[in-house]
Amino acid sequence: MRLKSNIWVAAYLRRCQTEGVFGAVRRRGAEEAGAVFVKVALLDGNAMLYAPAPQSSYDDDRPVDRFFVPVAPQPLPEQTVEERLTKEIRFDPDAWIVETEDRAGRHFLELAKA
């Protein structure tokens, strides 16, 4: 069983804070199992967006972990990221949106293996 989304988000934001990165919940989703999207604003008009990894990325040895994949390999204009998030919310109203700000683009997420 995976950690509840609300607990995972709280722990993630605490991790960001300990690293000196500002982060906030922009949209609360379903507390139990809402998908979490993480936007990393680079403070130059661009951002990276990380989405939940497909279920095929999960290992039977680590079923409780949460893995993410970048939506694009390079930073996108923030407007493009916002449009994508709007589409995601229309598709899944239980989704969470977490936003951090870091010029270096640090995300502190476990990325799925390619």
Backbone as CSV, one residue per row, in Angstrom:
resi,resn,N_x,N_y,N_z,CA_x,CA_y,CA_z,C_x,C_y,C_z
1,MET,0.841,-1.184,0.000,0.000,0.000,0.000,0.884,1.245,0.000
2,ARG,0.561,2.190,-0.842,1.341,3.412,-0.977,0.937,4.429,0.085
3,LEU,1.885,5.277,0.452,1.643,6.351,1.401,0.546,7.275,0.868
4,LYS,-0.345,7.724,1.735,-1.413,8.634,1.313,-0.816,9.894,0.703
5,SER,-1.526,10.428,-0.278,-1.029,11.607,-0.999,-0.793,12.788,-0.080
6,ASN,-1.716,13.037,0.845,-1.553,14.204,1.721,-0.321,14.083,2.611
7,ILE,0.000,12.886,3.047,1.192,12.670,3.875,2.447,12.811,3.019
8,TRP,2.418,12.247,1.802,3.568,12.343,0.913,3.861,13.811,0.587
9,VAL,2.828,14.583,0.270,3.009,15.997,-0.077,3.597,16.760,1.105
10,ALA,3.090,16.520,2.303,3.621,17.212,3.488,5.099,16.881,3.690
11,ALA,5.472,15.623,3.528,6.870,15.221,3.686,7.735,15.821,2.579
12,TYR,7.208,15.860,1.357,7.954,16.436,0.241,8.222,17.924,0.479
13,LEU,7.216,18.656,0.909,7.395,20.085,1.171,8.377,20.327,2.315
14,ARG,8.359,19.468,3.300,9.323,19.587,4.402,10.740,19.362,3.892
15,ARG,10.901,18.383,2.996,12.226,18.128,2.406,12.706,19.353,1.630
16,CYS,11.825,19.938,0.841,12.184,21.141,0.085,12.620,22.248,1.036
17,GLN,11.859,22.427,2.097,12.157,23.485,3.062,13.530,23.279,3.696
18,THR,13.872,22.036,4.036,15.178,21.792,4.656,16.323,22.057,3.690
19,GLU,16.039,22.004,2.381,17.052,22.280,1.361,17.063,23.759,0.945
20,GLY,16.200,24.573,1.579,16.150,25.991,1.278,15.342,26.343,0.041
21,VAL,14.451,25.455,-0.357,13.622,25.659,-1.541,12.191,25.936,-1.096
22,PHE,11.625,27.036,-1.598,10.235,27.363,-1.276,9.317,26.421,-2.044
23,GLY,8.297,25.923,-1.351,7.310,25.067,-1.995,5.952,25.254,-1.342
24,ALA,4.905,25.022,-2.120,3.550,25.177,-1.601,2.593,24.273,-2.370
25,VAL,1.499,23.945,-1.696,0.423,23.211,-2.351,-0.432,24.226,-3.084
26,ARG,-0.538,24.095,-4.381,-1.391,24.992,-5.169,-2.788,24.448,-5.290
27,ARG,-2.911,23.130,-5.251,-4.229,22.503,-5.362,-4.217,21.210,-4.586
28,ARG,-5.190,21.122,-3.678,-5.346,19.891,-2.908,-6.195,18.919,-3.701
29,GLY,-5.744,17.682,-3.724,-6.490,16.632,-4.400,-7.056,15.660,-3.383
30,ALA,-7.331,14.468,-3.840,-7.840,13.424,-2.953,-6.760,13.060,-1.938
31,GLU,-7.123,13.052,-0.664,-6.132,12.807,0.389,-5.550,11.412,0.338
32,GLU,-6.347,10.443,-0.042,-5.895,9.063,-0.018,-4.950,8.721,-1.158
33,ALA,-5.384,8.988,-2.391,-4.610,8.484,-3.529,-4.618,9.409,-4.732
34,GLY,-4.749,10.700,-4.526,-4.718,11.622,-5.657,-3.344,11.658,-6.306
35,ALA,-3.315,11.745,-7.632,-2.046,11.878,-8.353,-1.409,13.215,-7.991
36,VAL,-0.085,13.237,-7.908,0.634,14.456,-7.532,1.476,14.923,-8.720
37,PHE,1.290,16.186,-9.102,2.095,16.824,-10.142,2.955,17.872,-9.458
38,VAL,4.232,17.907,-9.813,5.166,18.846,-9.199,5.709,19.784,-10.278
39,LYS,5.469,21.080,-10.071,5.992,22.110,-10.967,7.174,22.764,-10.266
40,VAL,8.297,22.834,-10.963,9.485,23.509,-10.437,9.685,24.777,-11.265
41,ALA,9.330,25.919,-10.694,9.512,27.204,-11.363,10.985,27.594,-11.277
42,LEU,11.582,27.903,-12.418,12.998,28.245,-12.459,13.254,29.738,-12.269
43,LEU,12.188,30.510,-12.079,12.253,31.937,-11.802,12.830,32.746,-12.957
44,ASP,12.728,32.191,-14.165,13.156,32.914,-15.365,12.074,32.862,-16.444
45,GLY,10.848,32.521,-16.029,9.750,32.395,-16.975,9.555,30.985,-17.489
46,ASN,10.432,30.068,-17.071,10.343,28.670,-17.476,10.134,27.793,-16.252
47,ALA,9.708,26.556,-16.519,9.469,25.619,-15.427,9.613,24.192,-15.940
48,MET,9.840,23.299,-15.009,9.814,21.855,-15.283,8.551,21.311,-14.628
49,LEU,7.956,20.329,-15.270,6.772,19.684,-14.714,7.055,18.198,-14.602
50,TYR,6.772,17.656,-13.427,6.962,16.234,-13.172,5.601,15.612,-12.897
51,ALA,5.342,14.502,-13.580,4.060,13.798,-13.468,4.309,12.419,-12.858
52,PRO,3.259,11.813,-12.310,3.427,10.455,-11.781,3.893,9.511,-12.894
53,ALA,4.812,8.643,-12.549,5.314,7.661,-13.514,4.231,6.612,-13.782
54,PRO,4.259,6.007,-14.964,3.291,4.939,-15.250,3.496,3.756,-14.306
55,GLN,2.445,3.022,-14.064,2.515,1.879,-13.143,3.575,0.864,-13.560
56,SER,3.864,0.776,-14.839,4.869,-0.179,-15.316,6.272,0.153,-14.802
57,SER,6.458,1.365,-14.273,7.760,1.783,-13.746,8.018,1.260,-12.341
58,TYR,7.006,0.733,-11.699,7.143,0.331,-10.308,7.708,-1.067,-10.196
59,ASP,8.555,-1.210,-9.214,9.241,-2.461,-8.938,8.470,-3.198,-7.845
60,ASP,8.360,-4.509,-7.981,7.673,-5.295,-6.954,8.373,-5.204,-5.605
61,ASP,9.672,-4.894,-5.609,10.418,-4.777,-4.356,10.135,-3.473,-3.621
62,ARG,9.627,-2.458,-4.347,9.385,-1.141,-3.743,7.994,-0.622,-4.125
63,PRO,6.932,-1.331,-3.780,5.586,-0.926,-4.220,5.056,0.333,-3.549
64,VAL,5.666,0.794,-2.465,5.139,1.959,-1.750,5.751,3.274,-2.229
65,ASP,6.792,3.200,-3.031,7.458,4.411,-3.502,6.589,5.155,-4.504
66,ARG,6.891,6.434,-4.663,6.273,7.254,-5.715,7.392,7.676,-6.653
67,PHE,7.203,7.389,-7.926,8.174,7.768,-8.940,7.551,8.791,-9.872
68,PHE,8.390,9.628,-10.439,7.938,10.697,-11.321,8.710,10.656,-12.626
69,VAL,8.118,11.267,-13.640,8.782,11.434,-14.932,8.633,12.893,-15.340
70,PRO,9.678,13.461,-15.967,9.525,14.827,-16.471,8.585,14.818,-17.673
71,VAL,7.723,15.807,-17.763,6.799,15.915,-18.891,7.569,16.235,-20.174
72,ALA,8.645,16.993,-20.048,9.502,17.340,-21.185,10.954,17.259,-20.716
73,PRO,11.884,16.963,-21.632,13.286,16.847,-21.210,13.938,18.179,-20.847
74,GLN,13.390,19.273,-21.360,13.940,20.600,-21.098,12.861,21.483,-20.466
75,PRO,13.267,22.557,-19.792,12.270,23.478,-19.234,11.351,24.022,-20.327
76,LEU,10.104,24.266,-19.937,9.088,24.817,-20.829,8.675,26.193,-20.328
77,PRO,8.116,27.034,-21.211,7.561,28.299,-20.727,6.473,28.011,-19.680
78,GLU,6.422,28.837,-18.649,5.450,28.589,-17.574,4.022,28.511,-18.104
79,GLN,3.689,29.302,-19.108,2.337,29.269,-19.671,2.006,27.883,-20.229
80,THR,2.966,27.242,-20.860,2.775,25.899,-21.403,2.534,24.895,-20.271
81,VAL,3.308,25.030,-19.204,3.134,24.145,-18.045,1.753,24.350,-17.429
82,GLU,1.324,25.604,-17.299,0.008,25.893,-16.722,-1.112,25.313,-17.581
83,GLU,-0.962,25.390,-18.904,-1.975,24.797,-19.789,-2.047,23.290,-19.592
84,ARG,-0.907,22.665,-19.449,-0.883,21.211,-19.219,-1.542,20.865,-17.888
85,LEU,-1.267,21.646,-16.859,-1.879,21.387,-15.555,-3.399,21.556,-15.611
86,THR,-3.868,22.534,-16.342,-5.314,22.732,-16.510,-5.947,21.493,-17.148
87,LYS,-5.294,20.945,-18.155,-5.795,19.723,-18.808,-5.797,18.545,-17.844
88,GLU,-4.744,18.432,-17.049,-4.664,17.324,-16.089,-5.797,17.389,-15.067
89,ILE,-6.116,18.601,-14.598,-7.178,18.765,-13.605,-8.536,18.438,-14.221
90,ARG,-8.739,18.818,-15.471,-9.997,18.450,-16.141,-10.123,16.933,-16.263
91,PHE,-9.004,16.272,-16.538,-8.996,14.821,-16.686,-9.130,14.126,-15.338
92,ASP,-8.450,14.650,-14.312,-8.430,14.020,-12.985,-8.632,15.087,-11.906
93,PRO,-9.892,15.322,-11.518,-10.152,16.362,-10.514,-9.614,16.031,-9.119
94,ASP,-9.126,14.814,-8.909,-8.550,14.432,-7.614,-7.049,14.705,-7.525
95,ALA,-6.461,15.259,-8.587,-5.010,15.471,-8.633,-4.570,16.624,-7.735
96,TRP,-3.343,16.512,-7.266,-2.682,17.546,-6.477,-1.726,18.315,-7.387
97,ILE,-1.510,19.595,-7.081,-0.463,20.372,-7.740,0.402,20.983,-6.648
98,VAL,1.680,20.657,-6.698,2.665,21.208,-5.775,3.634,22.033,-6.614
99,GLU,3.953,23.227,-6.138,4.882,24.083,-6.880,6.046,24.476,-5.990
100,THR,7.239,24.381,-6.557,8.441,24.833,-5.869,9.124,25.875,-6.745
101,GLU,10.028,26.630,-6.134,10.799,27.643,-6.857,12.271,27.407,-6.575
102,ASP,13.021,27.174,-7.645,14.451,26.951,-7.485,15.151,27.228,-8.808
103,ARG,16.023,28.217,-8.801,16.734,28.596,-10.037,17.552,27.441,-10.605
104,ALA,18.048,26.564,-9.733,18.856,25.431,-10.181,17.996,24.262,-10.670
105,GLY,16.689,24.334,-10.440,15.804,23.278,-10.915,15.807,22.008,-10.065
106,ARG,16.289,22.119,-8.840,16.297,20.929,-7.968,14.858,20.513,-7.679
107,HIS,14.624,19.209,-7.694,13.245,18.734,-7.506,13.109,17.731,-6.352
108,PHE,14.148,17.044,-5.956,14.135,16.108,-4.837,13.142,14.957,-5.024
109,LEU,12.846,14.614,-6.258,11.906,13.533,-6.568,12.676,12.291,-7.010
110,GLU,12.066,11.148,-6.784,12.636,9.923,-7.324,12.081,9.760,-8.729
111,LEU,12.989,9.791,-9.709,12.553,9.663,-11.098,12.540,8.192,-11.496
112,ALA,11.575,7.846,-12.324,11.473,6.479,-12.825,12.661,6.208,-13.737
113,LYS,13.115,4.981,-13.716,14.189,4.602,-14.629,13.666,4.553,-16.044
114,ALA,14.438,5.070,-16.971,14.014,5.127,-18.386,14.021,3.755,-19.020
